[in-house]
Amino acid sequence: MSVNLFDLTGRVAFITGAASGLGFAMAEAFAEQGAIVVMADVDAESLPRSVGRLTQAGFHAEGVELDVRHPLRIREAIDAVVEKYGKLDICCCNAGISGGPPFSQPAGHIENVDLAAWNNVVSINQTGVFATMQAAAAVMKAKNYGRIIVTCSISGMATGSISGYSYSATKAAVIHLVHLAAVELAPFNIMVNGFAPGPFLTNIAGGRLQREPQTVAFMANTVPLKRVADPKELKGLALLLASQASSYITGAIIPIDGGATAM
């Protein structure tokens, strides 16, 4: 009898930043494979529409408004999931924002980086990710099972002049968080992995890639495949990391970048 390694029937998934982009792609991928999907996002306007897209297609999805700058709210949201469904199997720490102009532009020079803006990026991209991992691990340990997936970035893997200081620094930090948590949580059968996207058509950076063809062309030229990816192209990798197919994968950071890190 053949076994579908990517089947998520009955699994419960919690995804931050799920109203659009990569977060929604993961939610859709998991729902299509039978998961119960809890979609968290700070965007109170877009979230109901995104949840509706899945429920209208016959999938089990619900939304929760959440600002990951508030760790207590994260823990409350995850505790509510466990109270309702009895468990949490998959947690995607995806919420994040861009970090301002790169150092290739005068506004992005180190002496011009605004510390208030820096702290805001750190609160979302680093502390928000850690607080989500922390809350998920606390409940997954009790069940001796879990999949924690962190949205990293190729900007956290090498220096470059495309991303701002705070974005690159926080993405480098969460890569190390993945490594630390993977080692600690391995005895509890909790796999902790990250993926490192290259350029995708998402709403990050205020949606510039959605409205500026010249920016899309520029970003496309930074990768060997010479194009910017559609968020749906993440779905296969997300399913791998969320399912039994990744039963011997932990502590990995997997680039999904059109070959950028191979250059």
N, C-alpha and C positions, 0 to 999 in steps of 0.2 A: 504494500500500500504506500503510495507516494505521500509525502508530508510537505505541506506548504510552509516553508520556513519563515515566510513573511506574514503569516496569518496573525492578526491582532484581535481576533474575536474575544470579547470580554475584557480586554485590557483597558485600563483607565489612564488617559494621558492628560497632562496639564502643560500648556504652552503659553509662555509670555510673549508679548508682541505679536499676537496671533491674528490681529484684524486685517493684516495685509502682508504682502511680500513673502519672505521666507517663512515667517510664522504661519501664515495661512496655508502655504504649500505643504508644510508639515502636518497641519491639522487635517487638511483634505486627504493627504496620503494615508494617515492613520485611520481616518473615518472610513475610507474606501476599503480598508482591510478589516473592518469590524470593530474598531476601538470606540470607546466612549471618550469624546474629546471635550475637554474644558478649555475654552479659549479666553485668555486674559489679555487685556490691553488697556492703556490709558485713554485711548481714543473712543470716547463714549458715543460718538456719532457713527463711526465706521463699524464698530464691533457688532451691533445688532444686525446690520446688513450682511456681514461676513458669516455670522452664525446662521442667519436665515438661508444663505446659499447652500449650506450643508444640510440643514434640517429639511429644506424643501426638496432636496435630492434623496431624502429618506434616511439620512445618517443621524446618529445620536451625537448631538453637539449642544453645548450651552456656553454662555458667555459670562464673564465676571469683569467688571471695571476694576483695574488695578494699576497703581503707580508704583513701580518697583523701587522708587526712592524711599519707600517706607517699609522697612523689613518686617515690622509687626503685621502690616496688612498682607504681606506675602504669606507669612505663617498662618494667618487667619484664613486666607483663601485656600491654602493647601489642606489645612485641618478640616475645612468645610467639605472639601472633596472626599477626604477619607471618612468623615462622618456619614456622608451620603452614600458612598459606594463601597466602603469598607477597606479601601486600599488605594494606593497610587503606584502604578507600574512604570510609567514613562513620564519624565519631566524634561521639558525643553526650555533651557535658559536662553531665550532668544532676544528679549527686549534690548534695544540699544539705539544710540544716536550717534551722529557724526561729531567730529571734534574740531570743527572750524577749518580754516585754510591751511594748506601745507606750507612747509618752510621755503618752498620755491616761490612763494608770494610774500611780499613785505609784511602783510598782516599776520602771516604765520611764523615770522621770525621769533626765535625763543624769547627775546626781550619784549615782544608784543603780545605774547599769550596772556589772555585775561584769566586771572586765577579764579574768579567766580565762575566763569564758563568751564574752566578746567575741573573745578570741584563738582559741577553739575554732571559732566560727562563721567567722572569717576563714580558718582553716586548711582548712576544708571548702569553703565557698562561693566563696572567692576564690583562695587558693593552690592548692587542689585542682583547680579549674577551669583555672587557668593551667597547672599541671603536666600536665594531661590534654591541653590544646591543644598544649602544647610537644612532648610525646611523639608525638602524632599528626602534627603538622606535620613533624617530623623524618623520618618514614617516608613521608609523602605527597609530600614534595618530590622524592624519588627516582623516583616514578612519574609526576610531573607531573599529578596528579589528586587531588582530595579534596573532601569535604564535611565541614565542622566546624560542629556545631550546638550552641549554648549555651542552656541554660535560664536566662533572665533573670527579670524580674518587673516588673509595673507599679509595684511599690514602689521600684524603682530609677530610675524615670522622673520621679517627682514626689514631693514631700513629702506626708505624710499621717499620720494618727494611728492607723493599723491595725497597722502592722508596727514591730518594735523597731529600735533604732538600728543594731545590727550587721547585721541582715538587709537593711535598706534600703541601708546603705552598701556592703555587699559586692555587692549586685545592681547598684548604680550602677557599681561598679568593673568588673564583668564586661561590662557594656555597652560601656565604653570599651575593654576588651580585645578585644572583637569588632571594633570599628572599627580598632584598631591592627593586629590580625592580618590583617584583610581586605585592608588596603592592602599590607602586606608580602607576603602570599601570593598576591595576584592574578596576578603573573607566572608562578606555578607552576600555574595553573588549579585552585587550591584556593579554594573558596567558603566564606567564614566568615560565618555569620549567627546571629542569636539570635531567640528568641520570648519574649514577655513575658506570662505568664499572669496572669489575674485569679483569682478564687476557683474552685478545682477540688476535687472530692472525693478527696483524697489522704490519706496518712498524716502529712503535715507537721504540725508543732505537736503532736506526740504523738497524731495522729489525731482531734483535737477535732471536725473536720467529720464524722467517721464516727460519732460517738457523741453529739453534742450538737445536737439539733434547733434549739435557740434560737440557736446559733452559725451554723448553716446559714441560718436566717431572717435573721439580722443581716447576714451576708455577701451574701446574695441582694439585699438592699435597697441595697447599695452600687453595683450595676450596673444599667444601663437595662433589660437583659433580665429582671431580677428573679428570677434563679435561679443556682444554683451549677452549674458544668459537670461533666459526666462526663469522666474522662480520655480516653475513646474519641473525644471531640470534638477532640482534638489530632491525631488520626491523619492527617487530610488535609493539615494544614499541615506536619507532620513529613515526609510523603512529598514534598511540594513542595520542601522544603529539602534533602532527601537525594538527589533524583533529577535527571535531565537537565532536568526542567521548570524548574529554577532556574539554568540555565546563564548567565544574565546578572544574577543577583541575588547581591550580596555586600556585606557591611557593613551589612546591614539588621537592624533590631530590629522584629519584627512583633508587635503586641499581639494576644492572643487572650483577650479580657477581657469579653465581653458588652457592650461599648460604654463601659466605665468611663473609658478615657482620652479619650473624646469629650465627657465631661461638663465 
